[in-house]
Amino acid sequence: MPDSLSTTSVPLPLLDRIRAIVGPKGVIEDASEMRRYTVEWRDIYVGRVPLVVRPASTEEVSAVMRLCYEAGVPVVPQGGNTGLVGGGVPHEGGNEILLSLDRMNRILAVDPVGYTMTVEAGCILKTIQQTAADHDRLFPLSLAAEGSCSIGGNLSTNAGGVQVLHYGNARNLVLGIEVVLPDGRIWNGLRALKKDNTGYDLKDLFVGAEGTLGIITRAVLKLWPKPKDVATSWLAVRDPAAAVEILSGAHAASEDNVTSCELMSRQGVEFVLAHLPGTSDPLAARHDWYLLLEWSSSRPRREGSASMAERMEAYLADCLERGLVLDAALAQNEAQAQAMWKLRESHSEGQKLEGPSIKHDISIPVARLAEFVGKGIAAMKQVVPDCRPVPFGHVGDGNLHFNCQSAPGQDKAAFFAQAEAISHAIYDLVTSFGGSISAEHGIGRLKIDELPLYRSEVELDTMRAIKRALDPKNLMNPGKVVRI
Ligand SMILES: Cc1cc2nc3c(=O)[nH]c(=O)nc-3n(C[C@H](O)[C@H](O)[C@H](O)COP(=O)(O)OP(=O)(O)OC[C@H]3O[C@@H](n4cnc5c(N)ncnc54)[C@H](O)[C@@H]3O)c2cc1C
């Protein structure tokens, strides 16, 4: 008998009944095959389960959930396993079932007239984007993990990404969902309605719940017109204050068409250039701070009117004159734009390849972002003088990944021993700025002990009451987000 079965408290007859529901294709029991489900993206958590169950339909999810509920066995839902707070990874004890949605990956319907798409929860984000594009539509959720993350995971984390400032986060991109509750009942909220004030908004409760209240099985997504005129530029900027000023003026200069505005420091760019083959610096000289700016319009370029690129060029010339921009490269074609995006989107990968780092996914009011960056770097350096700060992210959302990279060659255990002190220094500062300790990645397991330090008793009590009401046995992804 494999180790995972001899040491688990999950009753073996229950496992037999689950196997019977989902069939041979619906279970993974081989230890090496299970690793891609049980190990977190940065290897911070390595969980253990007796089996990974992969239902093929809502009815199978429901049947598995009902059995687990009756037997008192906890269930961890998982999509693409790209989450960065350990929410989708099981605990080490081996007493939970991991329920992956990866076989429920179909696009069910596209309605280009009503601007909606209906999908199964395990659908990969990139597939959804591509399907929308094939219908001359846009699904605007966009993040570096889009080739492997799933829409169920995106909705469950209320994912953000690089276009939130124009389109909003995942919560704003969905009209309806279907959910299997912890006891196995199915709530069909798959409504394609823009207006629906019928009591409490259950959809918004499950979106962002990180799988602690139920399992999202299907969703009706909103679509937008496909952009027809896009301008992308890579800018060396004077400092973070200049970045905020550039964005502030860009809204009007672009006629409200700014879709992305991403800040990066030289340190982060250097990690990407060092570790990711095929990347190169678009500018000749080194600079301390960079901005990736993108403007998109769904209106095709018209004869006699300025294109997005022409408007952007004129605006950047003005910013150069004012000393906000130090140098600029405007993408001349799609390949150049993609190369610029690769530099930005490879930041997490570059940091991972460079060595251990401590991540802080924080947000603060946009107008105070520059002041925060200066104080935050000083706070980090006070705790670990030789650390390498790597702030980058979404200026328009006031959301920075305010990360701390270990000094070259530093011992991993010694570095992580300082994690709590570093994080508390940053989170205390964030709080003093009226900010949030989790902007887009969620709480998961990583921040479950931080949440009570930075949220009021009233908020926590309300969250616990919701969790108890929907999951009275505490079987739905326990030990994540909030303890009851
Ligand atoms: C390189 C990189 C870049 C990233 N960039 C961004 C970014 O810009 N913005 C951003 O927001 N995030 C980002 N992330 C984090 C991650 O991609 C997102 O959190 C994503 O939404 C997770 O999707 P997933 O399918 O991988 O979910 P998973 O990691 O599988 O799960 C995430 C959480 O959702 C729960 N869950 C998953 N599926 C379901 C379901 N069907 N029903 C109920 N609960 C479910 C899990 O239990 C877990 O708590 C990045 C990650 C990486 C690795």
The ligand as a Gaussian input file, in Angstrom:
#p B3LYP/6-31G(d) Opt

LIG

0 1
 C        4.277000      34.298000     -12.546000
 C        3.007000      34.617000     -11.828000
 C        2.411000      35.867000     -12.005000
 C        1.221000      36.184000     -11.359000
 N        0.658000      37.406000     -11.572000
 C       -0.503000      37.714000     -10.972000
 C       -1.133000      38.977000     -11.204000
 O       -0.633000      39.831000     -11.926000
 N       -2.315000      39.200000     -10.594000
 C       -2.918000      38.288000      -9.772000
 O       -4.005000      38.549000      -9.243000
 N       -2.325000      37.087000      -9.521000
 C       -1.158000      36.787000     -10.092000
 N       -0.570000      35.568000      -9.852000
 C       -1.199000      34.626000      -8.905000
 C       -2.130000      33.561000      -9.550000
 O       -1.830000      33.359000     -10.899000
 C       -3.585000      33.989000      -9.397000
 O       -3.914000      34.007000      -8.030000
 C       -4.578000      33.081000     -10.144000
 O       -5.851000      33.704000     -10.110000
 C       -4.688000      31.698000      -9.540000
 O       -5.370000      30.851000     -10.444000
 P       -5.168000      29.259000     -10.380000
 O       -6.125000      28.623000     -11.304000
 O       -3.749000      28.919000     -10.558000
 O       -5.641000      28.977000      -8.871000
 P       -4.998000      28.005000      -7.799000
 O       -3.624000      28.419000      -7.465000
 O       -5.204000      26.601000      -8.187000
 O       -5.955000      28.341000      -6.556000
 C       -5.984000      29.613000      -5.994000
 C       -7.059000      29.644000      -4.893000
 O       -8.353000      29.487000      -5.443000
 C       -8.969000      28.292000      -4.972000
 N       -9.637000      27.701000      -6.134000
 C       -9.087000      27.355000      -7.329000
 N      -10.043000      26.943000      -8.175000
 C      -11.219000      27.025000      -7.502000
 C      -12.582000      26.747000      -7.832000
 N      -12.928000      26.318000      -9.039000
 N      -13.525000      26.949000      -6.877000
 C      -13.189000      27.389000      -5.641000
 N      -11.933000      27.661000      -5.278000
 C      -10.961000      27.486000      -6.206000
 C       -7.862000      27.455000      -4.378000
 O       -8.334000      26.634000      -3.341000
 C       -6.910000      28.533000      -3.878000
 O       -7.316000      28.996000      -2.622000
 C        0.621000      35.228000     -10.491000
 C        1.218000      33.979000     -10.320000
 C        2.390000      33.664000     -10.972000
 C        2.984000      32.311000     -10.772000

